[in-house]
Amino acid sequence: MTADLINLGVGGRLRGAGGSGRGQAQTRDPVTPFKLAMVVIIEEHCKMIGEGGGGGGGLKTFASVADPPSADSDLCSPYTDADECTFMITLLWIVQSPDLELNDLRHRLQAAAKPALLVRMICRLKEICSDGVHVLFDLMQNLQSNLLSGIFPVLHRTSVLGLFVRRISVAFEKLSFNQVIKLYNRFCVKFRETLREIPEKQGIEEFFHIPDQSMESHSESDIAKENMDSVDVGKYSQRQAEYFVAQQAYLLNHNELEALSPDELQKKIQEILHSNPDFAEAHFLSYMNYLRVHEYCGALGSLYEYFDQCHVLQGPPSSSSRSKTNTEDDVHIRNHRYAALNVAAMEFRFGHRKEAVAAIQEAIKLGQESNDSVCLQHALVWLHRLGIHSESGINFMLDKLVASSGELNLWYLTSLGIQSFVQHSYFMSLQPSIVFEFLVKSDLLNIQHSLSDLAAIGYSQKASLWIAYGFSEMSLLNCQTVLQLSIQDNGIYHNTESECLAACQTARYIADQGAYDVAYEILASAKARFPASSQFSTYWIQCEEQLNFTLALLRGKQHLAEQAITNLAAVNILEASFCRCLAIVDKGEGGRALELIENLMEECREMEASSQWPVTSLIIRLLLLKGNVLCAKGDAAVAIQPLVDAVNMSRQRFLSLTTAIAILHLAFVQYCLGMPGQALKLIEKVFVTVMSNGSLFDKERAKFLLIRCQVVASCDSSPAERQRELLSACEKLSGVVQSFQRLEAFSKAKEVLYFQSRLYHELGQIAERNKCALEFRLLDERFPTWHNLAINMF
């Protein structure tokens, strides 16, 4: 949601608000000495292609200036397809870069261009500097006729280099004679000192014969570092600045990993502002850069600077235009209302809800005054996101959002509104069939209008719904779909919130099956794609800390569990509080755990009452934990009420797996109360659901409970039937032990081994009994049990 609104700033509505007054302030492509050098490189490269296909032909163009390379020289080796591709990519990078020094340009070209081209370039630059300004006039006058004319021109007019040459030629023609003389003098001052270092004639070939070691030393990263550390900061033209800002803004929105690092990007922004002080969009890119590192003051200052700059560049509306029409006045008000929207997005990003609400109210007021329906639609989205609505009015709000966005052809808001309604429908406990029917409508809109980002969000939302409804396999399928979409625009693969959520959910599923190493590998991949500075890093941090806490608890490492809880509290305080309850239960402090559970449940109910984010799933988990602790303390009869409440809440929200787990807890209570027959009936109702979609831990403890109930229920059977039941139970328990050991749930494994050894003792199989007892003792030595609370829990 935040990215969608921020995207208005660069290349969208906000950019249009500030771009009308700058076109006459400066030349879009001023002719500089660096651009003249680039024109020379392009011309000489085209001549080499026309003369000999990459340097193999004659070099008569500069024969009077320096001796040409010999025919068998390495300098004249022809270009291969790979060499041509590398050279063109390098040339494109240089054209889009700010002005470089000649040495930096030479180092950059040495890794891609043939030495013959460098020889020709240096000789031509020497000719311009030594023979006077008329050589520069001849170069520019003959440029289009030599490169762009004819039926089959060497340089296509609509290519990137062709457009660059034409723009420089047109800009040069607009210069007065005095401006040309100044340009020539700057050219000579800039390049003459470097050209003097290059030997004349016979030594020039040796100068460009660079050994392999020196070529390797001038890698791209080294050259980039030299360019950044250069004392003479490169000058960006307006076109170069616009391209750079648009590129980096797109990368920050869709693939932050491919964008420049925060420090490096901020340096580039300062260079752009140094060359183009009136370039307001650079301030908005600075705002986005501050957002990614969670710098509030810098982000707010850059955002204000952007809109202030737009207002100054446009100037106040004239009285004559105000009397005729309100168009110009509306342009100025537009800056303020979209500024308010962006301030609201930023405040929400930093968790300042009251400030975000105030900014949204200001945007609504300005939007209503100017009758800006688009602004009001965005404000309506944020009203829903901030929860500023009553339960009775939210349906009307979302319906109005979807209908009005469709009328205004704002299809991304229409699809986003449908997805918001899907989320609301889930929390309002609508039928799952209705919820998924709305998602299908959103998918159709995303396909029809190529809304790739929202399509990925739709699949991610399906994955979340399936896991909530208790169908883990379907959730995994949708997660894999998100990860395999490979959405890309202009060669940039999307790397957004949906991909991070899908990776984390896949890691959780794998960890639930006991493959912890594979789960950590998936999380390592998510870390590489979403660094700690990314706005989506909180998802994999939470997933990793939850996994760390689970393993620490299973292995009996209380200090590691406490550390994981502390780290988890930084990203999700409610989940950290629930984990703290589990840790206290693991210590055997049942009374303190019950007190914390009650406090956390009260906090969750207050959050739901204040129309904040629903936490029903957490309340259900707390009820299950409360019933489990009460049963373990010996109050099995008291434990029934919270478990029944959990069953009812799960059924009302169609949470099939959660309902099944809650019923298993009730069955365990009935087993503890001496009613194995009634417990068996409950287990049989939900056993298929648990075995189909539950985690490995849930499956194995369901099996263990079923076996115990069957063994106890067989006490009234005949001795032969009793013996067959015990033998069958012992065989099944061996698999349960292996699964618990795979999960590293050694406490449960010891519990199963103890029960299995009792069965073997009753059967009279002493050797098997002793084997189980030995395994129990070895596990107990490594993972001792310090209290009875954990033993008596389900």
N, C-alpha and C positions, 0 to 999 in steps of 0.2 A: 504493500500500500504506500509506504513512504517513498519507495523508488519510483512508483508511478507518478507521484506528484512532483518529486524533485526533477523528474525528467522533463517537466515543462520549462525548466530554467534554461537549458542549453538545447537549441535546435527546436524549441517549441514556442509556446505562447509567451513565456517571459522573455525569451530572446527577441521576439518580434517587438516587444514593448520598448526595447532600448536600442533598436538598431536603425532608427530613422535619421538620427542627427549626426552620424559619424561619417557618412560617405563623402562629404565634402571637406572634412577636416584634414585628411591626409590622403596621399596617393596609395592605392591598394597595393601596387607592386613597384616601389621605387627602384631605380637602377642603381646598383651598388657595384663596387669592384669585384666582390665575390660572384655576383650574378654574371658579370662579363666573363670571368674565368670559367664559369659553367657553360656559357655560350661557346667559348673556345673549345672546351672539352667535347661538347656535342658535335660541333662542326668538324673537328679533327677525327672523331670516331666515325662520322658519316663518310668523310673522305677516305678513310682507311677501308671501309666496307666497299665503297665504289671503286677504289683503285686495285684492291687485291684480296678482298674477302677476309680481312682481319689482320692485315699487316704484311702480307706476302708480296704485294706489288711495290711499284716505285713510290718514292717519297719526294717527288720533285717539288712539292708545295713549299717545303722549307729547305731546299737544297742550298740556297744562298746563305742561309743562316748557320746551319750546322751540317756536318757530314752525315748522310743517312746511314742507318745500320746496314751491315753487310747482309747479303742474301741468305747466308747460312747461319746468321745470328739467331740466338734464342729470342731476341726482341721481336723477330718477325714471325714467330710461330703463329699459325692461324687460330682463330677462335673456334672452340667446340661449342656444341649447343649448351652444355653445362656452364662453360665459361661465359657465354653470352647472357645466360639467365642470371648468373651471379653478378655480372657487371651491371645489368639493367636494374636489378634490385638495389644495388649499391648506389647507382645514379639516382634512383627514385628517392632513396633515403636522404641523399645529399640535397636534392632539390627541395625536399620538404623540411630540411633542417635550417637553423639560423645560419648567418654568415660565419664562415670559418676562415682561419688563417691559411696561407698557402701551404705551410708545412703540414698542418692538420689535414688539409684536402689531399695532399700528396700521400700521406700515410694511409688515409682511408682508401684511396684508389689503388695503392700498391697491392692490396690483398685481392683485388678483383680485376683490374685492368692489365693489359699487356704492357710491358715496359716501353714498347714502341709508341704507344699512345701518350705515355708520360713524357717521352722525349719530344714528341711533336707539341704537346701542350706547353712545355717549358720554353721551347724555342719560339713558339708563337707569342707567348707573353713577353719574352725578351724583345721580340721584334716590335711589339706595341710600345713598350717602354722606351726603346732606343730610337725609333724612327719618327716619333711624333704623333700628334693627335689625328693626322690624316689617316693613319693606319686604322685607328678606331672607327673613323667615319666609313672607311672602305669595308671594314668588317660588318658593320650594322647595315650598310646599304645593300651589300651583296648577300646578306644572310638568307632572306626569304627566297631570292632567286636561285641560290645554290642548293638549298635544302628542301624547300616546300613547293617549288614549281615543277612543271612537267606532268606528263600523263602518269608516270610511275615515280613519284618523288621518293627521295631517300628517307625523308622523315614525314610521316603522315600528319596532316594538319590537325586532326582531332585526337592524336595520341597525347599522352602526358607530356612528353618532351616537346612535341609540336606546339601544344598550347603554351608551354613555358617560353619557347623561343618567340612565338608570336606576341605574347604579352610584353616581353622585354623589348622587342622591336618597336611595338607601338608606344611603349613608355619612353623609349629613347627618342623617337621622332617628336614627342611633345616637349622635349627639353630645348631651352634656348641655347644660343652659342656659349654664353657665359656659364650656364649650368653644365654644358658638355666639357668645357675647359676645367671647371672645378672637379668634375667627375674624373677626368683624365689625370689631374694632379693627385687626387686621392688614390687612384689606381697605382700610379707610380710610387707614391709614398708607401702604400700598403705592401706592394710586392717587390720593389726594387731591392730592398735589403736581403730578402730571402733569395732572390734570383742571383745576387752576387755570390752566394755561397755555392752555387752549382757551377761546376767547371765548364769551360768552353769546349766546343767541338769534340776532339778525340776523347776527352775525359767524360763526356756526358753519358756514353754507353755504360762505362764502368760505374758511374754514379747510380745508375738504375739497375745494375746487376746486384740484387740483394740476396745474400745467403739465406738458406732455409731457417737458420736460427734467428736471424733478425726479422724475417717475415713472421715467424711464430711469435716473436716478442711484441709485434704490433697487432695483437688480436683486437677483436671488436671491442671487448670490454676495456682494454688498455687505452684504445683510441678515444672511446667515449669518455673515459676518466680524464684523459688529457684535455678533451674539449671542454669538459665541465670545469676543470681547474684552470682553464686559460684566463689570464688576467684581462684580456680584451673580450668582454662578454659578447656572444654572437647577437646580431641584430635580427629580430623577427619582422618580416613584413606582415601586413594585416592578413593576407591570405594564409601565410604559414601559421600565424597565431590562431586563426579561425580553425584551420585543419587540426592543429595540435589540441586545442580545447575540445573540439567535437570528438576527436578520437579518444582522448583520455576520459571525457565524460561518459562516452558509450562504454568504455572498458570498466569504469567504476560501477556502472549500473548492471552490466551483464557478465563481466569476468574480471573481478578485481585482481586476480592473480597475474593477469597479463599487463595490468597498468603499472606505471612507474611506482617505486616505493614512495611512501609519504614524504620523506625528506627530499628525495630527488625531484619529485613532482613539485614541491613547494619552491625549490630553487628555480625550476623551469618557469613557474608562474611569475616569480620575481623578475626573471629575464624578460619575459613577455611584457610585463608592465613597465619595465625600464625602456623597452623599445616602443611600446604603444601605451602611453599613460591613460588614454581614453578608452581602452578596450575593456568594457565592463564585464564581458563574459568570463574573463580571467578571474575576476573576484568570485563569480559563482562556482567556477571550478575549484577555487581555493576553499570555498564553503563546503563543497563535497569532500575535499581532501581532509578538512578538519573533522567532518562527520565520521570518516572511516577510522580515525584515531580517537574518537570520543572526546574531542576538545571543544567544550561548550563555548568559551569566550571567543576563541578564534572563529568558530563557525558563525556565531551571531554577528561578530564584527564584519566578516566577509559578506554575509548576506545583506546587512545594512549597506555596506559599501557598494554592492552591486546595484541595489535599487536607487541609492543616492546618485550613483554615476549615471544610470539611465535617465533619471529626472533632469540632471544638469545638462546632459547631451541634447535632450529634446528641447529644453528651454520652456518657459511658460507659454501657454497658449495666447494667441493674439486676441485683442478685443473684437476685431472684425470677424474672425472665424467664429468667435463665441456668439456673435449676433446672428450668424448665418446657420451654424450647425454646432452640435455638441460633440463632434467627432474627436477633435483634438483634446478637448477636456476629458472625454472618456478614456483616451489613451493614457492620460496622466493618472486618472483614478484607477485604471487597470493595474498600473504598477503597484498601487497601495493594496488593492484587494488580493492580488496574487502574492504580494509580499506577506500579507497576513496568513495566507494559506501555507506558504513555505515556513513561516515562523511556527505555525501550529504543528506542521510535520516535524520540525526540528525539536520543539518542546516535547512532543510525544516520544520522539526517539530517545530523549534523555530522561523520560519518566516524569516530566513536569505536567501533570494532568490539568491543573487549574490554569496554568499559563496557556496551555494548548486550547482549552475551552474559550478563554478570553479572546485569543487570536481568531478562532473560528467564528465567534460572534461578530467580531469586527469585519471579517471577510463577508459574512452574510449581510451585514448592514450595507456595506459598500456595493455588494453585488445586487442587492435589491434596489438601491438608488439608481444604478446604471442599467438595470434590467439585463444583467449578464447571466444568462441561463447556464452557461458552461461552468462559470465560477460557482454558482449555486449548487450545481450537481456535484462538483468536487467537495463542496462544504457539506453536502448531505452525506456523502460517503464517510467523511471524517466524524460527523455527528454520530453515525452508527458505530464507527471504530472506537470512539471515546465513550460510548455507552450513555449518551445524553438523550435518553428516551425512556418512556414508560413501557411496561410489558404489553399493554394494550395497543400502543401506538407504533411498535416496531414493525408490525406487519404492513401497516399503511405506509410507513416510511420507506421500506424496502420496495414495496410495490410501486410507489411513486418514483423511486430512483430508477428502477428497471424500465418503466414505461417512458419516462422523460428522456432518459439517456438514449433509448431507441429512436425517439422522435428527432433528437439532435444528432443522430448518427455517431454517437460516442459509444462505439461497440465495446471498447475495452471496459468502460464503466458499466455497460449493460451486463457483460459477462461477469464482471467483478461483483455486481449487485446480486446476480443469481447465486454465485458462490457464497456470498455473505448470507443470503436467505437459506442456503443449504446448511450452513453452520448453525444458524438460528433454529432451523427446523430440528436439527439433532438435539440441541439443548432443550427444546420444547417437547421432546419425546414423540415426534411424529413417526409414522410408520416408516421403516427403512425403505420400502418400495417407493414411497413418495419422495424421500430424500434423494435417492439415486435417480429418480425420474427428472428432478430438477437439474442434477449434474449432467445428464445427457443433453439437456437444452444448452447448458453452458458449453459443453464440448462441441456442439454443432456450430455455435457462434464462433468459437475459437478456430474451427476448421474453415468456416466460410470467410473469415476476415483475417486469417493468418496471424492470429494472436498466439504466438508460440510460447511466450512467457506464461500466459494464463492457461494454456493447454497443459504445461508442466505442473502448474499449481493445481489444476483439476485432478490430475493423476495423483499428486501428493495428497490432496484432500480425500480422494477415494481410499488411498492406503490408510489414512488416519481413521476414516469411518469403519473400514473393514476390521482394523485391529480393535476399535472400540466395541464393535458389535460381536467380536470374538471369533473372527475368521482370519487367523494368522497367515494361512497360505495365500488367500486372496490379497491380503495386505502386501505380502512379499512380492507377489506377481506385479502389483502396481508400482512398487518401489523399483523393481527391475526395469519396468517400462520407462520410468523417469530417467534412470541411469543410462538406458540404452537409446534414448531419443536422439542424442547428439545434435541438439538444436544449435544452429549457427546462422549468423548474419554477417555478410561481408568477410567471411573467413574467420570470424571470432566465435568460438564455441561458448554457449551460455554456461555460466557457472554460478547459479543463483541459489536462493533459499530452498527451492524444491529439491535440487540435487543434494544439498547438505542434509535435509530431513530424510530423504530416501536412503542415503548412505548410513545415517544413524539408526534408522529403523531396521535396515538389513543387519547391521552389527548387533542390535538387540536380539533379533530373531536367531542369529547364529550363536550368540552367547547363551540363549535359552536352551539350545540343543547341546550345550557342553563344549562347543568348539571355541574356547576362549582365545586361543592363539589367532585363529582366523578372524575373530571379531576385532581383536586389537589391530590386525593388519588392515582391515576395512577402515577403522578409525584413523590409522596412520595415513591412509589415502585421503580421508576427509581433512586431516590436518594440513596435508600438502596442498590441497585445493583451496582451503579456507584458513589462512594463517590466523594467528591469535589476534591480529589487528583487524580482521574482517568483522563486519557487523553480524555475520552468521556463525561466528566461532562459538557462541554460547551453546549452540545445539550439540556440537560434538564434545564440548567441555562437560556438559551435563551428562551426556551418554557415557563418557569415559569415567567420570567420577562415580556414577551409579554402578558401573561394572567394577570399578576398584573397590567400592564399598561392599558389594556383594561377595567378591572373592575374599576380602579381608575378614568379613563376618564368617564365611564358611571355613576359613583356615584358622580362625581363632586369633587373628591379629587385631586386637582392640585398638592399638595406637594407630595402625594404618586406617582402620575404620573411622576414627576420630578425625584424622587428617583429610580423608575423603569427604566427610561431612562438612568440614570447614571450607574446603574448596567448592563444594556444591552449593553452599549458602551464598556464595558470591554471584551465582547465576539463577538460582531458584530456591528461595528461602523456605517455601512450603514443602518442597520435596526433601530439603535438608532436614526440616523438622520431623518429617515422617521417618527418615532414616535414623534420626537420633532416637526416636521411640523404639525402633528395631534394635539399635545397639544397646539400649538400656535393658530391653527384654533379654538380649543375649547375655548380659551380665547377671541376670537372675533377679533384678530389682523390679518385681511385678507391680508393687504398689506405686512406685514412682512412675513406672511406665503408664499405668492407668490414669494417673493424674495428668501427665503430659498429653495423652490421647484425648482426654476430655477438653483440655485447653485448646488443642489444635482444632478439634471439631467445632468448638464455639467460635473460633476465629474464622473457620471456613463458612459457617452459617452467616456470620456478620458480613463477609464478603459477598455472598449470594444475595443477602437482603439489601445491600447497597448498590445492586445492579452492576457489580463489577464482574470479572471473569468467572464463569461457573466452575465450581470445583467438586462436582458431584462424584466423579470417579475417586477422588481422594477421600471423600467422606465414606464411601463404600469400603475402601481399603482400611480406613480407620475402624469402622464397625467390625470388619472381619478380624482385625488384629485384637480389638478389645474382647471379642468373644473367645478368641484363641487363648488370650492371657488368662481370662476368667476360668476357662476350662482347665488350663494347666495348673492354676492355683487350687483347684478342687471345687470351684463353684460352677459346676457344669449346668445346673439348673438355671442359674442367673445368666449364663452365657447365651441362652436360647434367644432372649429378646433382641440383643443387638444383631445376632445372625439373621433372625427373621426380618428385621428392618433392612438389612443388606440385601436379602433375597427380594423383598418387595420393591426396593429402589431399583435394583438391576432389572427386574421384570418390567417395570414401568418404562424403562428406557431401552428395552429390547437388547440388553447386554447379555447375550447368550452364554458366553464363556464365564463371565463374572458371576452370573446366576448359578451356573454349574459348580463353580468353586465354592460359592456360599452354601449351596446344598450339601456339598461334601463336608464342609465344616459342621453343618447340622448333623450329618450322619456320624461324624466323629463324636459329637456330644452324646448322641444316642448310644453309641458304642461304649462310651465312658459311663453312661448311666445303666449299663447292663441290658440294653435292648438291641442285640445284634440283628435280629430279624427285621425290625423296623429300619435299622441303618442300611441293611442290604437292599431293601426296596428303594430307598432314596438313591443309593449308589447306582443301581441298575438304570434309573431314569436318566442320569446325566453322564454315565460312564462313556458312552460313545462320543458325546460332545467333547469331553475332556481329552480322550485319546485322539480325537481328530484335530483339535486346534490348540490344546494346552501346551505349555512348555514341558520339557523333559522332567523337570522337578515335579510339576503338577501331575503328570502321567504316573510317575513312579510312586508318589505318595498316595495317589488314588488306588493303584494296584495293591500297595501295602495295606491300606485300610480295607480293601475288599477281601484280601486274603485273611486278615485278622478276623473280620466278621464271619467269614465262611468257616474258619477253624472253630470259633466260639460257638457258632450255630450248629456245628456238627457234634456237639457234646451229647446230644440226645439221640444220636444215630447208633446203629449197630456197630460192634467193634470192627468188623470188616470194612464197613463204609467209613468209619472214623479213620482207620489206617490209610485207606486210599486217599482220603481228603488230606491227611497230614503229609503223605508222600508227594502229592500234587503241589501242595503249598510249599514244601521245601524246594522243589524244582523251580517254581516260579520265583521264590525269594532269592535264589542265586542270581538271576538276571536283574532283580531290583537292586541288589548289593552292587553289582557291576555298574549300573547306571548311576547310582548315588556317588560311587567313587569317581566315575568319569566327571560328574558335576563338582567334585571335591566337597560334596556335602557329607563329610566324614561323621558328623554327629548322627545323621539319619542312617548312615551305613552301619554304625555301631548298634543302633537300635534294631535294625533288621537282623544283624548277626546274632544279637542276643535272643531275639524271638525265634530265629531259625535253630539255634543250638538247643533251646527248650523243646522244640518240636522233635529234633533228632533224639534228645534224651527220652522223650515219651515213646518214641518208636524203638528205642533200644539200640540205635546205631551209634555206638560209643566213639568210633573212629571219626565219623562225620561230625559228631558233637564236639570232639576235641579240636578238630580242624577249625570249626567256626569259633571256638573259644580262643584259639591261638590268633586268628585274624583279628578278633575283637581286642585282645590284649595288645597286639602290635599297633593297632590304630589308636588305642587309648593312650599308649605311651607317647605317641607323636602328637595327638590331639586330645588332651584330657578334657573331661567334662567336670566342671566345678560346681554345678548346681542341678537341681531336678526340674527346674522350670522348662528348660529346652527339651528335656526328655519327654515331658508330658504334653508337648504341643503337637498340633496336627502338622 
